[in-house]
């Protein structure tokens, strides 16, 4: 159990019954002769402290509510996980970015995950969570920022997020990312230090006050060497700055429908990992990652089995690390060959001429028209290249 902070707060929504009217009348009466009667002063204090009924989010009537803020480290108890998933289901729609297994600790070897909660008389009314990478603790993501609708307007989310940022900073955090499409929430995040990334519904809180652009330029400074490895959950946070850096190519990876933020708004942040998970589900594909020697992710590639004996490959790198693009694609093709495929294809935008030249240098000489890409409101013709 983490640190707890107890707060006394009133609920939203005064009772409008006869008792409330009576109390208001008595307060007015007491105030009229407050300076002349010690009894009136005592009565007024009691009325303000105990008599006014309020209604809690759960429908309970009371004068005051005990609000407790706490934080918890993953792995969480199964009962708490079930409670939180139900709470988030009432706030958000669709599948969660972080599934149940993560809260139970199945990725704890890759990340540190901490959840911040606000409770009112035992009921969860607010939450947020931070995930940081063990290999690169300066990078993190904020997720599951939620407030019960009946408890909004009390500063709960601001308070929890402020504590999350403080703890992230204390742990030598450098940049904390989040995704939001809610303008009102974005204003709150901006007051807490987050700034919007160009071409994305994503914000980043750079702890030293740098702009997002300055941070990304410095973050991808060239290192000494790069290693190609099968991807695993350690990329969950590390992929965020890579995918939110503007790239020259329109289509970053056709297998997972990822496009450059230079041409289409990227609305996902903590949910990016799910796209690759869908690509590789049921052993129909695999993906590979390019890592610098100091733990930064600078490239990704995928291979997907799309027909008997046939696979489609794709991938991209940060422009400063273009030398590792061919090894990334070679790793994907090797995996495809191990699945007994004899035909290797790639689907490209006709406007990504530089990418086409790279594929052609690897033997992708045959070309035919393919299904177009829908990109930023435009229909972009595509080509399917096949390796000779």
C-alpha angles and dihedrals in degrees: 000000000000133000116306128209118194118212131180111220137161121239122245116258124041120230109258097200130115092273090059091050091049092051093050091051091049092049091051091048092049093049091053092066099022094125093050103049132052088195090057091053091051091047092050092051091051092048093051093045104042115005107062107087121214130189120234125216088261092053097256115140117224142140098238136010129218110229117195123190118199142161129217133195121226130275090071127191112268091241092056092047091053091049093050095046090052090048092050091046089061090053104037134040126223131023116330118254089230112045127215095265092062092056088051089057107257091137098039091115088064105036146023109231122189127179125203119206138187118202131189113202089335097313119115108239102163143019149169133172138203128209122194129180119244090214093050110020092175089074124071147157131222116217145166095033101173140154126189106252093236091053099049122119094044097097094250097137092044091052095048094045091048090054091047091053091047091053091045090053091048089054092057092262116173109181129014116194130200138170125225138160093183112103093200091052090046090058090054092048091049090056088052093053105271120135129197121253117227114257095011144084085231132107133197131204105211103198097213092052098252119147117258090249093053091047094052093048092051094041093059097049110144117269131196103264144359129217126204114219138164107267120253135169091287087083092061094096099020092062094061099079091039094055094042094053111099110251128197093228115082095212114047095177125355092192091067099026095244117159134184116268086229089073106023135027112254108216099179130085116151089020096062093092090059091064092061090044090057090049093055098038119131093011093290094127150358138214136210136206137211115217131187119227090256095054106265121139110229105165146017135196134185139198122198130188104227102164138007107292093001134098135180121218133193141154148151142207138202107275092245090059101044091132090075094055095089095048089049092053091043090056089053093048092048090055089050091052089052088059089059096255119155100181122064120188139175130199117215141173111254087231094059093083095155091055091049091054090053092052091047089053087059093053102271096139105145118082136182137164116275139182111304125246120241103223127171093333093314130107106227119197114235139202130216111217121198127201114241 
